[in-house]
Amino acid sequence: MPTEPNRAAEPRRVVIEPGGPMLVEGPVEIVLDDGGTVVCDRFMVALCTCRRSRRYPLCDTSHRRRRRPES
């Protein structure tokens, strides 16, 4: 029977990239709005914050195609 991981052992690191994704040390299980889940066992998981990703909630770098306003 699988045991529940000791979540208090080591906190997960989350890095917010300005203008980019949120990076989370994996593996992770992501719970979606509709109650579904996405499981990713990578060592670093990029979560989309702009909602442009075709693989949402995972980032596919679609945010890079957005044009930046000229200064």
N, CA, C and O atoms as a CHARMM CRD file, in Angstrom:
* protein
*
  284
    1    1 MET  N      0.84500  -1.16800   0.00000 PROA 1      0.00000
    2    1 MET  CA     0.00000   0.00000   0.00000 PROA 1      0.00000
    3    1 MET  C      0.89500   1.23700   0.00000 PROA 1      0.00000
    4    1 MET  O      1.78900   1.34000   0.84000 PROA 1      0.00000
    5    2 PRO  N      0.67100   2.21200  -0.95100 PROA 2      0.00000
    6    2 PRO  CA     1.52200   3.40000  -0.99900 PROA 2      0.00000
    7    2 PRO  C      1.33800   4.26700   0.24000 PROA 2      0.00000
    8    2 PRO  O      0.24400   4.36100   0.79800 PROA 2      0.00000
    9    3 THR  N      2.40500   4.88200   0.64700 PROA 3      0.00000
   10    3 THR  CA     2.33400   5.76900   1.79800 PROA 3      0.00000
   11    3 THR  C      2.34400   7.21400   1.34100 PROA 3      0.00000
   12    3 THR  O      2.87200   7.53300   0.27600 PROA 3      0.00000
   13    4 GLU  N      1.77100   8.07400   2.13400 PROA 4      0.00000
   14    4 GLU  CA     1.74000   9.50600   1.85400 PROA 4      0.00000
   15    4 GLU  C      3.14100  10.06900   2.06600 PROA 4      0.00000
   16    4 GLU  O      3.76500   9.78900   3.08900 PROA 4      0.00000
   17    5 PRO  N      3.65700  10.87600   1.09700 PROA 5      0.00000
   18    5 PRO  CA     4.99600  11.44000   1.28600 PROA 5      0.00000
   19    5 PRO  C      5.03000  12.39600   2.47100 PROA 5      0.00000
   20    5 PRO  O      4.02700  13.02600   2.80600 PROA 5      0.00000
   21    6 ASN  N      6.18700  12.49400   3.09500 PROA 6      0.00000
   22    6 ASN  CA     6.35900  13.39800   4.22500 PROA 6      0.00000
   23    6 ASN  C      6.51700  14.81700   3.68300 PROA 6      0.00000
   24    6 ASN  O      7.62600  15.22500   3.33600 PROA 6      0.00000
   25    7 ARG  N      5.43800  15.56000   3.60800 PROA 7      0.00000
   26    7 ARG  CA     5.44700  16.89200   3.01500 PROA 7      0.00000
   27    7 ARG  C      6.19700  17.90700   3.86500 PROA 7      0.00000
   28    7 ARG  O      6.58300  18.95800   3.35200 PROA 7      0.00000
   29    8 ALA  N      6.41400  17.63100   5.13100 PROA 8      0.00000
   30    8 ALA  CA     7.12000  18.56700   5.99800 PROA 8      0.00000
   31    8 ALA  C      8.63900  18.44100   5.86600 PROA 8      0.00000
   32    8 ALA  O      9.37300  19.29600   6.36000 PROA 8      0.00000
   33    9 ALA  N      9.11000  17.39800   5.21300 PROA 9      0.00000
   34    9 ALA  CA    10.55000  17.15000   5.13000 PROA 9      0.00000
   35    9 ALA  C     11.28400  18.27400   4.40000 PROA 9      0.00000
   36    9 ALA  O     12.23300  18.83700   4.94500 PROA 9      0.00000
   37   10 GLU  N     10.87100  18.60800   3.19500 PROA 10     0.00000
   38   10 GLU  CA    11.52900  19.66000   2.42400 PROA 10     0.00000
   39   10 GLU  C     10.48300  20.46600   1.67700 PROA 10     0.00000
   40   10 GLU  O      9.67200  19.89300   0.95000 PROA 10     0.00000
   41   11 PRO  N     10.48300  21.77500   1.83800 PROA 11     0.00000
   42   11 PRO  CA     9.51300  22.58800   1.10600 PROA 11     0.00000
   43   11 PRO  C      9.86300  22.63600  -0.37900 PROA 11     0.00000
   44   11 PRO  O     11.03100  22.53500  -0.75500 PROA 11     0.00000
   45   12 ARG  N      8.84900  22.79000  -1.21000 PROA 12     0.00000
   46   12 ARG  CA     9.06000  22.94800  -2.65600 PROA 12     0.00000
   47   12 ARG  C      9.49300  24.37400  -2.93300 PROA 12     0.00000
   48   12 ARG  O      9.02400  25.30900  -2.28400 PROA 12     0.00000
   49   13 ARG  N     10.38000  24.54000  -3.88700 PROA 13     0.00000
   50   13 ARG  CA    10.81800  25.87600  -4.29800 PROA 13     0.00000
   51   13 ARG  C      9.96600  26.30300  -5.47500 PROA 13     0.00000
   52   13 ARG  O      9.79200  25.54700  -6.43100 PROA 13     0.00000
   53   14 VAL  N      9.42800  27.52800  -5.40700 PROA 14     0.00000
   54   14 VAL  CA     8.63900  28.11700  -6.48200 PROA 14     0.00000
   55   14 VAL  C      9.33200  29.40500  -6.89500 PROA 14     0.00000
   56   14 VAL  O      9.62400  30.25600  -6.05500 PROA 14     0.00000
   57   15 VAL  N      9.59800  29.54900  -8.19900 PROA 15     0.00000
   58   15 VAL  CA    10.26900  30.73500  -8.72400 PROA 15     0.00000
   59   15 VAL  C      9.32900  31.40100  -9.72200 PROA 15     0.00000
   60   15 VAL  O      8.88100  30.75900 -10.67200 PROA 15     0.00000
   61   16 ILE  N      9.02800  32.67500  -9.51900 PROA 16     0.00000
   62   16 ILE  CA     8.16900  33.41300 -10.43500 PROA 16     0.00000
   63   16 ILE  C      9.05600  34.18800 -11.39100 PROA 16     0.00000
   64   16 ILE  O      9.81900  35.06100 -10.97800 PROA 16     0.00000
   65   17 GLU  N      8.95000  33.86100 -12.68400 PROA 17     0.00000
   66   17 GLU  CA     9.74000  34.51900 -13.71800 PROA 17     0.00000
   67   17 GLU  C      8.94200  35.71300 -14.23900 PROA 17     0.00000
   68   17 GLU  O      7.83900  35.52000 -14.75100 PROA 17     0.00000
   69   18 PRO  N      9.45900  36.94100 -14.12900 PROA 18     0.00000
   70   18 PRO  CA     8.73000  38.10100 -14.64800 PROA 18     0.00000
   71   18 PRO  C      8.45100  37.94100 -16.14500 PROA 18     0.00000
   72   18 PRO  O      9.37200  37.71900 -16.93200 PROA 18     0.00000
   73   19 GLY  N      7.19400  38.05200 -16.52800 PROA 19     0.00000
   74   19 GLY  CA     6.80900  37.90900 -17.92300 PROA 19     0.00000
   75   19 GLY  C      6.85800  36.48600 -18.43200 PROA 19     0.00000
   76   19 GLY  O      6.72200  36.25900 -19.63400 PROA 19     0.00000
   77   20 GLY  N      7.04700  35.53200 -17.55700 PROA 20     0.00000
   78   20 GLY  CA     7.16700  34.13900 -17.97600 PROA 20     0.00000
   79   20 GLY  C      6.40800  33.21100 -17.06200 PROA 20     0.00000
   80   20 GLY  O      5.45900  33.62900 -16.39900 PROA 20     0.00000
   81   21 PRO  N      6.81400  31.95100 -17.01600 PROA 21     0.00000
   82   21 PRO  CA     6.09300  30.95500 -16.23200 PROA 21     0.00000
   83   21 PRO  C      6.47800  30.97400 -14.75200 PROA 21     0.00000
   84   21 PRO  O      7.41100  31.65900 -14.33200 PROA 21     0.00000
   85   22 MET  N      5.73200  30.20500 -13.99300 PROA 22     0.00000
   86   22 MET  CA     6.06500  29.95300 -12.59800 PROA 22     0.00000
   87   22 MET  C      6.77600  28.60400 -12.57800 PROA 22     0.00000
   88   22 MET  O      6.23000  27.60600 -13.04700 PROA 22     0.00000
   89   23 LEU  N      7.97500  28.57300 -12.04400 PROA 23     0.00000
   90   23 LEU  CA     8.77400  27.34600 -11.99900 PROA 23     0.00000
   91   23 LEU  C      8.62400  26.70300 -10.63400 PROA 23     0.00000
   92   23 LEU  O      8.80400  27.35800  -9.60700 PROA 23     0.00000
   93   24 VAL  N      8.29300  25.42000 -10.62400 PROA 24     0.00000
   94   24 VAL  CA     8.07500  24.67600  -9.38100 PROA 24     0.00000
   95   24 VAL  C      8.96300  23.44300  -9.41500 PROA 24     0.00000
   96   24 VAL  O      8.97200  22.70200 -10.39800 PROA 24     0.00000
   97   25 GLU  N      9.70900  23.22500  -8.33700 PROA 25     0.00000
   98   25 GLU  CA    10.50500  22.00200  -8.24700 PROA 25     0.00000
   99   25 GLU  C      9.55300  20.82300  -8.19800 PROA 25     0.00000
  100   25 GLU  O      8.63000  20.79400  -7.38400 PROA 25     0.00000
  101   26 GLY  N      9.77800  19.85000  -9.07100 PROA 26     0.00000
  102   26 GLY  CA     8.89700  18.70300  -9.17000 PROA 26     0.00000
  103   26 GLY  C      9.39800  17.53600  -8.36500 PROA 26     0.00000
  104   26 GLY  O     10.40900  17.64600  -7.67100 PROA 26     0.00000
  105   27 PRO  N      8.72100  16.44400  -8.44400 PROA 27     0.00000
  106   27 PRO  CA     7.49800  16.21200  -9.19500 PROA 27     0.00000
  107   27 PRO  C      6.30300  16.89600  -8.53800 PROA 27     0.00000
  108   27 PRO  O      6.31000  17.17600  -7.33900 PROA 27     0.00000
  109   28 VAL  N      5.26400  17.16200  -9.35900 PROA 28     0.00000
  110   28 VAL  CA     4.07800  17.84900  -8.85400 PROA 28     0.00000
  111   28 VAL  C      2.81000  17.18300  -9.37200 PROA 28     0.00000
  112   28 VAL  O      2.81000  16.50100 -10.39700 PROA 28     0.00000
  113   29 GLU  N      1.73400  17.40300  -8.63200 PROA 29     0.00000
  114   29 GLU  CA     0.38900  17.04800  -9.07200 PROA 29     0.00000
  115   29 GLU  C     -0.39100  18.34900  -9.05600 PROA 29     0.00000
  116   29 GLU  O     -0.48600  19.00100  -8.01600 PROA 29     0.00000
  117   30 ILE  N     -0.95300  18.73800 -10.19600 PROA 30     0.00000
  118   30 ILE  CA    -1.66300  19.99400 -10.34900 PROA 30     0.00000
  119   30 ILE  C     -3.15800  19.69400 -10.39800 PROA 30     0.00000
  120   30 ILE  O     -3.60400  18.89000 -11.21600 PROA 30     0.00000
  121   31 VAL  N     -3.92800  20.33500  -9.52800 PROA 31     0.00000
  122   31 VAL  CA    -5.37400  20.16200  -9.51700 PROA 31     0.00000
  123   31 VAL  C     -5.98200  21.29900 -10.33100 PROA 31     0.00000
  124   31 VAL  O     -5.74600  22.47200 -10.04100 PROA 31     0.00000
  125   32 LEU  N     -6.76900  20.94700 -11.35400 PROA 32     0.00000
  126   32 LEU  CA    -7.37600  21.91100 -12.26100 PROA 32     0.00000
  127   32 LEU  C     -8.71200  22.41900 -11.74300 PROA 32     0.00000
  128   32 LEU  O     -9.27800  21.86400 -10.80100 PROA 32     0.00000
  129   33 ASP  N     -9.21400  23.48800 -12.37300 PROA 33     0.00000
  130   33 ASP  CA   -10.49900  24.07800 -11.98200 PROA 33     0.00000
  131   33 ASP  C    -11.64100  23.06400 -12.01100 PROA 33     0.00000
  132   33 ASP  O    -12.53300  23.09900 -11.16400 PROA 33     0.00000
  133   34 ASP  N    -11.60500  22.16500 -12.99000 PROA 34     0.00000
  134   34 ASP  CA   -12.69300  21.19900 -13.15600 PROA 34     0.00000
  135   34 ASP  C    -12.53600  19.96200 -12.27500 PROA 34     0.00000
  136   34 ASP  O    -13.33100  19.02600 -12.36500 PROA 34     0.00000
  137   35 GLY  N    -11.50800  19.95900 -11.42400 PROA 35     0.00000
  138   35 GLY  CA   -11.27600  18.83400 -10.52900 PROA 35     0.00000
  139   35 GLY  C    -10.32500  17.79100 -11.08400 PROA 35     0.00000
  140   35 GLY  O     -9.89400  16.89600 -10.35700 PROA 35     0.00000
  141   36 GLY  N     -9.99300  17.89400 -12.36800 PROA 36     0.00000
  142   36 GLY  CA    -9.03500  16.97700 -12.96800 PROA 36     0.00000
  143   36 GLY  C     -7.63600  17.25200 -12.43700 PROA 36     0.00000
  144   36 GLY  O     -7.39700  18.27400 -11.79200 PROA 36     0.00000
  145   37 THR  N     -6.72200  16.34200 -12.70900 PROA 37     0.00000
  146   37 THR  CA    -5.34900  16.51500 -12.25700 PROA 37     0.00000
  147   37 THR  C     -4.36500  16.30200 -13.40000 PROA 37     0.00000
  148   37 THR  O     -4.62900  15.55200 -14.33900 PROA 37     0.00000
  149   38 VAL  N     -3.23400  16.97500 -13.30000 PROA 38     0.00000
  150   38 VAL  CA    -2.11500  16.78800 -14.21600 PROA 38     0.00000
  151   38 VAL  C     -0.92600  16.41300 -13.34200 PROA 38     0.00000
  152   38 VAL  O     -0.59900  17.13300 -12.39800 PROA 38     0.00000
  153   39 VAL  N     -0.28000  15.29900 -13.64800 PROA 39     0.00000
  154   39 VAL  CA     0.87600  14.84200 -12.88800 PROA 39     0.00000
  155   39 VAL  C      2.10700  15.01400 -13.76900 PROA 39     0.00000
  156   39 VAL  O      2.11600  14.59900 -14.92800 PROA 39     0.00000
  157   40 CYS  N      3.13900  15.62500 -13.21100 PROA 40     0.00000
  158   40 CYS  CA     4.38300  15.81800 -13.94500 PROA 40     0.00000
  159   40 CYS  C      5.53100  15.40400 -13.03000 PROA 40     0.00000
  160   40 CYS  O      5.64700  15.88800 -11.90400 PROA 40     0.00000
  161   41 ASP  N      6.38100  14.49900 -13.52700 PROA 41     0.00000
  162   41 ASP  CA     7.46500  13.98800 -12.69200 PROA 41     0.00000
  163   41 ASP  C      8.81800  14.61400 -13.02900 PROA 41     0.00000
  164   41 ASP  O      9.85500  14.09000 -12.62300 PROA 41     0.00000
  165   42 ARG  N      8.82200  15.72200 -13.76300 PROA 42     0.00000
  166   42 ARG  CA    10.07800  16.40400 -14.07300 PROA 42     0.00000
  167   42 ARG  C     10.67200  17.03700 -12.82300 PROA 42     0.00000
  168   42 ARG  O      9.96000  17.28700 -11.85100 PROA 42     0.00000
  169   43 PHE  N     11.97600  17.29800 -12.84700 PROA 43     0.00000
  170   43 PHE  CA    12.62600  17.90700 -11.68500 PROA 43     0.00000
  171   43 PHE  C     12.26500  19.38600 -11.54900 PROA 43     0.00000
  172   43 PHE  O     12.31900  19.93300 -10.44800 PROA 43     0.00000
  173   44 MET  N     11.89600  20.04200 -12.66200 PROA 44     0.00000
  174   44 MET  CA    11.44200  21.43200 -12.63300 PROA 44     0.00000
  175   44 MET  C     10.25900  21.53400 -13.58900 PROA 44     0.00000
  176   44 MET  O     10.35400  21.12500 -14.74600 PROA 44     0.00000
  177   45 VAL  N      9.15300  22.07600 -13.10700 PROA 45     0.00000
  178   45 VAL  CA     7.92600  22.16100 -13.88800 PROA 45     0.00000
  179   45 VAL  C      7.60200  23.62900 -14.11500 PROA 45     0.00000
  180   45 VAL  O      7.58000  24.41400 -13.16700 PROA 45     0.00000
  181   46 ALA  N      7.34700  24.00800 -15.37600 PROA 46     0.00000
  182   46 ALA  CA     6.99100  25.38000 -15.71900 PROA 46     0.00000
  183   46 ALA  C      5.47500  25.46400 -15.85400 PROA 46     0.00000
  184   46 ALA  O      4.88400  24.83000 -16.72800 PROA 46     0.00000
  185   47 LEU  N      4.85200  26.25300 -14.97800 PROA 47     0.00000
  186   47 LEU  CA     3.40100  26.43800 -15.01100 PROA 47     0.00000
  187   47 LEU  C      3.07800  27.74400 -15.72000 PROA 47     0.00000
  188   47 LEU  O      3.67800  28.78100 -15.43600 PROA 47     0.00000
  189   48 CYS  N      2.13600  27.68600 -16.63500 PROA 48     0.00000
  190   48 CYS  CA     1.74600  28.85000 -17.42400 PROA 48     0.00000
  191   48 CYS  C      1.01300  29.86300 -16.54500 PROA 48     0.00000
  192   48 CYS  O      0.10800  29.50300 -15.79200 PROA 48     0.00000
  193   49 THR  N      1.41100  31.13200 -16.64600 PROA 49     0.00000
  194   49 THR  CA     0.71300  32.19900 -15.91600 PROA 49     0.00000
  195   49 THR  C     -0.00500  33.15600 -16.85700 PROA 49     0.00000
  196   49 THR  O     -0.74400  34.03000 -16.40200 PROA 49     0.00000
  197   50 CYS  N      0.20300  33.00400 -18.18100 PROA 50     0.00000
  198   50 CYS  CA    -0.41500  33.93000 -19.13800 PROA 50     0.00000
  199   50 CYS  C     -1.63400  33.31300 -19.82800 PROA 50     0.00000
  200   50 CYS  O     -2.37300  34.01500 -20.51800 PROA 50     0.00000
  201   51 ARG  N     -1.84600  32.02200 -19.64900 PROA 51     0.00000
  202   51 ARG  CA    -2.95500  31.26600 -20.25100 PROA 51     0.00000
  203   51 ARG  C     -2.89900  31.20600 -21.78100 PROA 51     0.00000
  204   51 ARG  O     -3.92000  30.94800 -22.41800 PROA 51     0.00000
  205   52 ARG  N     -1.73900  31.43600 -22.37400 PROA 52     0.00000
  206   52 ARG  CA    -1.59000  31.31200 -23.82400 PROA 52     0.00000
  207   52 ARG  C     -1.16200  29.90200 -24.24800 PROA 52     0.00000
  208   52 ARG  O     -1.23400  29.55700 -25.42800 PROA 52     0.00000
  209   53 SER  N     -0.72700  29.10700 -23.30300 PROA 53     0.00000
  210   53 SER  CA    -0.17100  27.79000 -23.59100 PROA 53     0.00000
  211   53 SER  C     -1.22600  26.83400 -24.14600 PROA 53     0.00000
  212   53 SER  O     -2.34800  26.76800 -23.64400 PROA 53     0.00000
  213   54 ARG  N     -0.85000  26.10500 -25.17900 PROA 54     0.00000
  214   54 ARG  CA    -1.72700  25.05300 -25.70300 PROA 54     0.00000
  215   54 ARG  C     -1.70300  23.83400 -24.79900 PROA 54     0.00000
  216   54 ARG  O     -2.55300  22.95200 -24.91600 PROA 54     0.00000
  217   55 ARG  N     -0.73600  23.78100 -23.90000 PROA 55     0.00000
  218   55 ARG  CA    -0.59900  22.66000 -22.96000 PROA 55     0.00000
  219   55 ARG  C     -0.98400  23.07200 -21.54700 PROA 55     0.00000
  220   55 ARG  O     -0.58300  22.41800 -20.58400 PROA 55     0.00000
  221   56 TYR  N     -1.76000  24.15000 -21.40800 PROA 56     0.00000
  222   56 TYR  CA    -2.12800  24.69000 -20.09400 PROA 56     0.00000
  223   56 TYR  C     -2.61400  23.57100 -19.18800 PROA 56     0.00000
  224   56 TYR  O     -3.42200  22.75500 -19.63200 PROA 56     0.00000
  225   57 PRO  N     -2.17200  23.49100 -17.96500 PROA 57     0.00000
  226   57 PRO  CA    -1.49300  24.47900 -17.14900 PROA 57     0.00000
  227   57 PRO  C      0.02300  24.47100 -17.29000 PROA 57     0.00000
  228   57 PRO  O      0.70400  25.25900 -16.63500 PROA 57     0.00000
  229   58 LEU  N      0.56500  23.59200 -18.13400 PROA 58     0.00000
  230   58 LEU  CA     2.01300  23.56800 -18.34000 PROA 58     0.00000
  231   58 LEU  C      2.38900  24.61600 -19.38200 PROA 58     0.00000
  232   58 LEU  O      1.63600  24.84900 -20.32800 PROA 58     0.00000
  233   59 CYS  N      3.53200  25.23900 -19.21600 PROA 59     0.00000
  234   59 CYS  CA     3.99300  26.28400 -20.12100 PROA 59     0.00000
  235   59 CYS  C      4.60900  25.67600 -21.37000 PROA 59     0.00000
  236   59 CYS  O      5.38700  24.72600 -21.28300 PROA 59     0.00000
  237   60 ASP  N      4.25600  26.22800 -22.55000 PROA 60     0.00000
  238   60 ASP  CA     4.88800  25.81000 -23.80300 PROA 60     0.00000
  239   60 ASP  C      5.63100  26.98200 -24.45700 PROA 60     0.00000
  240   60 ASP  O      5.92000  26.93900 -25.65300 PROA 60     0.00000
  241   61 THR  N      5.93300  28.00400 -23.69800 PROA 61     0.00000
  242   61 THR  CA     6.65000  29.22700 -24.09000 PROA 61     0.00000
  243   61 THR  C      5.85300  30.11600 -25.04200 PROA 61     0.00000
  244   61 THR  O      6.44300  30.94800 -25.73100 PROA 61     0.00000
  245   62 SER  N      4.54500  29.96300 -25.09900 PROA 62     0.00000
  246   62 SER  CA     3.71600  30.82600 -25.94200 PROA 62     0.00000
  247   62 SER  C      3.82000  32.29000 -25.54100 PROA 62     0.00000
  248   62 SER  O      3.59100  33.17200 -26.36800 PROA 62     0.00000
  249   63 HSD  N      4.16100  32.56400 -24.28300 PROA 63     0.00000
  250   63 HSD  CA     4.28300  33.95000 -23.82400 PROA 63     0.00000
  251   63 HSD  C      5.38900  34.69500 -24.57200 PROA 63     0.00000
  252   63 HSD  O      5.37600  35.92500 -24.62300 PROA 63     0.00000
  253   64 ARG  N      6.33200  33.97800 -25.14200 PROA 64     0.00000
  254   64 ARG  CA     7.44100  34.61500 -25.86400 PROA 64     0.00000
  255   64 ARG  C      6.97400  35.24600 -27.17600 PROA 64     0.00000
  256   64 ARG  O      7.63000  36.15900 -27.67700 PROA 64     0.00000
  257   65 ARG  N      5.87500  34.79000 -27.73500 PROA 65     0.00000
  258   65 ARG  CA     5.38100  35.31800 -29.00700 PROA 65     0.00000
  259   65 ARG  C      4.65800  36.64100 -28.85000 PROA 65     0.00000
  260   65 ARG  O      4.38000  37.31300 -29.84400 PROA 65     0.00000
  261   66 ARG  N      4.35000  37.02800 -27.62400 PROA 66     0.00000
  262   66 ARG  CA     3.64500  38.29200 -27.37600 PROA 66     0.00000
  263   66 ARG  C      4.57400  39.45400 -27.67300 PROA 66     0.00000
  264   66 ARG  O      5.72100  39.46500 -27.22700 PROA 66     0.00000
  265   67 ARG  N      4.09000  40.42300 -28.41700 PROA 67     0.00000
  266   67 ARG  CA     4.88300  41.61100 -28.72700 PROA 67     0.00000
  267   67 ARG  C      4.90600  42.53400 -27.51700 PROA 67     0.00000
  268   67 ARG  O      3.88800  42.72900 -26.85400 PROA 67     0.00000
  269   68 ARG  N      6.05000  43.08700 -27.24300 PROA 68     0.00000
  270   68 ARG  CA     6.19200  44.03200 -26.13900 PROA 68     0.00000
  271   68 ARG  C      5.97400  45.43600 -26.66100 PROA 68     0.00000
  272   68 ARG  O      6.41200  45.76000 -27.76500 PROA 68     0.00000
  273   69 PRO  N      5.30500  46.27600 -25.88800 PROA 69     0.00000
  274   69 PRO  CA     5.10900  47.65600 -26.33600 PROA 69     0.00000
  275   69 PRO  C      6.44500  48.39300 -26.44700 PROA 69     0.00000
  276   69 PRO  O      7.34000  48.21700 -25.62100 PROA 69     0.00000
  277   70 GLU  N      6.55600  49.21600 -27.47900 PROA 70     0.00000
  278   70 GLU  CA     7.78400  49.98200 -27.66200 PROA 70     0.00000
  279   70 GLU  C      7.82100  51.12700 -26.67700 PROA 70     0.00000
  280   70 GLU  O      6.79300  51.73700 -26.38200 PROA 70     0.00000
  281   71 SER  N      9.03300  51.42700 -26.15600 PROA 71     0.00000
  282   71 SER  CA     9.13600  52.50600 -25.17900 PROA 71     0.00000
  283   71 SER  C      9.50600  53.80800 -25.83000 PROA 71     0.00000
  284   71 SER  O      9.63500  54.82500 -25.14800 PROA 71     0.00000
